[in-house]
Amino acid sequence: MLDAMAHAVAEKGYERTAVADVVARAGVSRKTFYQQFADKEACFLAAYEAIFAEIMARVIAAYESRRRWPDRIAAGIAVLLDQLAAEPAYARAGIVEVLAAGPRAIELRDASLRSFQTYFDVSRPEVPEHGAPPIMAEATIGGIYEVMYRRIVTDGPETLAGLHPWLTYLALAPFVGPKAAAKASGLDASASSLQSA
């Protein structure tokens, strides 16, 4: 039912999705649905948590598979984008439609975004002493989210993987400088190559 919820919301939008759409996709009865969930919102919240718990586990595994911090960030971003591009319904439901699902959903989304801030915290042994204030990590993560949101809305979730070098650069430049960020992202550090995505 969680997968059915994500696909129904991705197709119709959260507000237009009804419990009937979810049970029809899942091949279950309304009785079965209401045995599991109080309402549509509860099902959506459970779907959001399940989807992003799995994606986050893969992102963390990718991050931990590298030694140098810039490479860890690059690997984590690559997996995040690849997972969302491979599951367009999850990307649309979890990045775009979550904003229409009410305050509890937005609270979950915000907690998910905050969880990424730890990977910029200099108290972690692999994170270099970058000297940036904590709000820089918050702003960087928010900027990455906004770019992903816009790309999903305008070009579709399937195009997300193409953002990898640019989002890696965006994630690293405030902390390691433009030259090191360009190197880790695979971009040429010359000004002309950094002007267009």
N, C-alpha and C positions, 0 to 999 in steps of 0.2 A: 504493500500500500504506500510505502514511503516513496518508492520509485515512481509509482503511478501518480502520486501527488506532484512530484517534481516535474514530470512530463506534462501533466495537465496544466500546471501553472505556467510552465514555459510556453505552452501552445496558446493558452487563452488569456493569460494574465491572472494575477492572484484574485483580483476583485471579481472577475467573471467566472472563476472556477467554482464549481459547486461540488458538494459531497457526491452527488450523482455522477459527475465526471470521473471522480477518483475511483469509486466502486466499479464503474463500468470498465475502466482501464485495468483495474486489479483483478477483475473477475470474482469479486466477493459481494456479499449482500450488505445492505445498509446496516443490518443488525450486527454483522461481523465488524463493520467499521466502528460502530458506536460502542462495541465491547472493548475496543482498543483506544479510541479517542473520544474526548468530550465533544469536539467540533472540528471544523475545518482548520481553524487556527492551530489547535493542538497537534493535528497531523502535520501541518506545514512546519511547525517548530521542531517536531521530532525528525522530519525529513532533513531539515537544514542541519541539525546537529549531527545526524548520522553521515550525511554527505561530507560535511567539512571535517568531521573527525577522521574519516578515512583519507581524505586529501591531505590534511595536516600531517598525518602519520607518514605519508609518503614524502612530503616536503621535508620533514625533520630527518628522515632516513637519508635523503639526498644531501641535505646540509651536513650531516654528520659523516658522510662518506668522503669528504674532502678535508685536507689538512689546513690550508691557508684560508683565512676568513673571507677574502674577496671571492675565492673559488667556492666556498660554502654558500655564500649568498647567491652567486650565479647559478649554482646547481639547484638550490631550493626554488628560485624563481622559474627555472626551466621546467621543473616537475610541476609546479603550480599551474603554469600556462598550458603545458602539455595535457594535464589531467582535465582542465576545464575545456580545452579545445576538443578533446576526445569525447567529452560528455556535454554536448551543447545545452541539453535541457537543464543539467545541473548548474551550468554557468549562468544561464538566463534566470533560473529560479533563485539561485543563491546570491548572485551579484546585483541583478536588476530588480526582480520582483520582490525580493525581501524588503525593499523600501516601501512597498505598498501593503505589507502584511501586518502593519500595526506596531505599536510601541514595544511589545515583547519581542517581536522579530528583530526590530532595529537594535534593541538591547543585546540580543544574541550576536548580531552582526558586529556591533561595536566591541563586544568582548573578544570576538574572533580577531578583529583587527588589532586590538591591544596585545593579544598574545604574541604577535610578531615583534613587538618592541623589544622583547628580551634578547633577540638576536643582534641587537645593536648596543647592548649594555656592556660597558667596559668591565663590569665585574665578572663577565664570562672570560675565562683565560684565553680564548682564541680571538677575542675582539680587541683590536689595537686601541691604544690610548688616543682617541681621535679628538677629544676636547670639545666635541659638539654638545650642546645642552640637550636634555631628554626630549624637548619639544621637536627637535630636528628629526628624530626617529618617527615620532607621531606624524609630522608633516610629510615625511617621505613616504610612509606607508599609506597615508591618506591620498597622496598624489598618485601612487601606483594604482590604488583602488579606483580612483576617478578615471585614469587612462583606460583601465580594463573595462569599466562600466561603459565609457563612451565607445570603445571599440566593439563591444558586444552589441550595443544599440545600433551603431551605424554600419558595421561591416559583418557582424555575426560572430558568435563564439569561436567558430572554426579558424578564425584568423588570429587568435590570441598568441599562438606560438611564435608568430613573426615579430612580436614585441620584445622577445627575450633580450636582445642586445641593448635595446633602448631602456627597458625597465631595469636591467642590471646596472647600466650606467647611472640612471636616476637614483637607484638605491645606494650606490657606492660613492658617487662624486662628493657629496657633502662630508664624507667621513675619511676618505683616502685621497681626495683631490682628483681633478679631471684626468690627468695623465694615467694614473694607476687605475681609475675607473674605466677608462677607454681600453686599457690593456686587458683587464679582467672580463670586459663585456665583448671583446673581439672587435671593437670599433677602432678605426684609425683616429688617433688623437688630434689630427689636424682639424681646424675650425670648420672647414668646408664639409667634411664628412659628418660632422655632428649637427648640421643644420637641418637635416631632413630625415623623416622616418618613413 
